[in-house]
Amino acid sequence: MNYQLELNDRPFKAILKGTKKVEGRVPTHWDKTPYEQMKKGDTITFFRVSDRKEMTVAVLYVRHYPDTKTMLESEGTKNVLSSGGNIKQGINSYNSIENYQENIPKYGIYAIGVKSLKE
């Protein structure tokens, strides 16, 4: 299965470069992607918000966590955060995304291991 998601410039570049290995996602009213059904072997086509440039990645794994702190501790901030921040900064960053702060306690957060399929 191929999923289509948007990404901002910094994480887009970091995944393309291979420095960001995990994309964290939370179900919201504006993102109906069935993350609980995503699995190894699926692909994601990311569209960069700024210019709609596409990048397809392989899904290596999907792990579900109860909260952002647990995800960042388990997956490692260097693998998840394109900003290079620490756990506290990572929590603040995820909480700043529309509806994430309210929805993480309800739905948890999905860590999606990704690898760019560079052509």
C-alpha positions as CSV (number, residue, x, y, z in Angstrom):
1,M,0.0,0.0,0.0
2,N,1.2,3.5,-0.7
3,Y,0.3,6.4,1.5
4,Q,0.5,10.1,0.6
5,L,1.5,12.6,3.3
6,E,2.8,16.2,3.4
7,L,6.1,17.2,5.0
8,N,7.7,20.5,5.8
9,D,11.1,21.4,4.2
10,R,13.5,20.5,7.1
11,P,12.2,17.0,7.7
12,F,11.8,16.4,4.0
13,K,15.5,17.2,3.4
14,A,16.6,15.2,6.5
15,I,14.7,12.1,5.3
16,L,16.2,12.5,1.8
17,K,19.7,12.8,3.3
18,G,19.1,9.8,5.6
19,T,19.6,11.6,8.9
20,K,15.9,11.5,9.9
21,K,15.0,7.8,10.1
22,V,11.7,8.0,11.9
23,E,8.6,10.0,11.1
24,G,6.2,10.6,14.1
25,R,2.5,10.9,13.3
26,V,-0.7,11.3,15.2
27,P,-4.3,10.8,13.9
28,T,-6.2,14.1,13.7
29,H,-9.4,15.4,12.1
30,W,-7.4,16.6,9.2
31,D,-5.2,13.5,8.8
32,K,-7.2,10.4,8.3
33,T,-4.3,8.1,7.5
34,P,-4.8,4.7,9.1
35,Y,-1.4,4.5,10.8
36,E,-2.5,1.4,12.7
37,Q,-2.8,-0.4,9.4
38,M,0.6,0.8,8.0
39,K,3.2,-2.0,7.9
40,K,6.7,-2.9,6.8
41,G,6.9,-3.1,3.0
42,D,4.4,-0.3,2.5
43,T,5.6,3.0,0.9
44,I,4.9,6.6,1.6
45,T,5.0,9.4,-0.9
46,F,5.8,12.6,0.9
47,F,4.9,15.9,-0.7
48,R,7.0,18.9,0.4
49,V,4.6,21.6,1.5
50,S,6.6,24.5,0.0
51,D,6.8,23.2,-3.6
52,R,5.0,19.8,-3.8
53,K,8.3,18.0,-4.6
54,E,7.8,14.3,-4.1
55,M,9.9,11.7,-2.3
56,T,8.9,8.0,-1.9
57,V,10.1,6.1,1.1
58,A,10.0,2.5,2.2
59,V,8.2,1.8,5.5
60,L,10.7,-0.3,7.6
61,Y,8.4,-0.6,10.7
62,V,5.6,1.1,12.5
63,R,5.6,1.3,16.3
64,H,2.9,2.8,18.5
65,Y,3.7,4.7,21.7
66,P,1.5,6.1,24.4
67,D,3.2,9.5,24.3
68,T,5.9,11.6,22.6
69,K,8.4,11.3,25.4
70,T,8.3,7.5,25.3
71,M,8.7,7.5,21.5
72,L,11.7,9.9,21.6
73,E,13.4,7.9,24.3
74,S,12.8,4.6,22.5
75,E,13.6,5.8,18.9
76,G,16.3,8.3,19.8
77,T,16.0,12.1,19.2
78,K,18.7,12.0,16.5
79,N,16.5,9.6,14.5
80,V,13.2,11.4,15.0
81,L,13.9,15.1,15.2
82,S,15.2,17.0,12.1
83,S,15.9,19.9,14.3
84,G,18.5,18.1,16.3
85,G,16.7,19.0,19.6
86,N,16.5,17.2,22.9
87,I,13.5,15.3,24.3
88,K,11.9,18.4,25.9
89,Q,12.3,20.4,22.6
90,G,10.9,17.4,20.7
91,I,7.8,17.2,22.9
92,N,7.2,20.9,22.4
93,S,7.7,20.6,18.7
94,Y,5.1,17.8,18.4
95,N,2.7,19.6,20.7
96,S,2.9,22.7,18.5
97,I,1.4,20.7,15.5
98,E,-2.3,21.4,15.1
99,N,-4.4,18.9,17.3
100,Y,-1.4,16.8,18.3
101,Q,-1.3,18.0,22.0
102,E,-5.0,17.0,22.4
103,N,-4.9,13.8,20.3
104,I,-1.7,12.2,21.6
105,P,-3.3,11.3,25.0
106,K,-6.3,9.8,23.1
107,Y,-4.5,8.0,20.3
108,G,-0.8,7.8,21.1
109,I,1.8,8.5,18.5
110,Y,3.1,6.4,15.7
111,A,6.8,6.1,14.9
112,I,7.3,5.1,11.3
113,G,10.7,3.9,10.4
114,V,11.5,5.2,6.9
115,K,14.2,5.0,4.2
116,S,14.3,7.1,1.1
117,L,14.0,5.3,-2.2
118,K,16.3,7.6,-4.0
119,E,16.3,7.2,-7.8
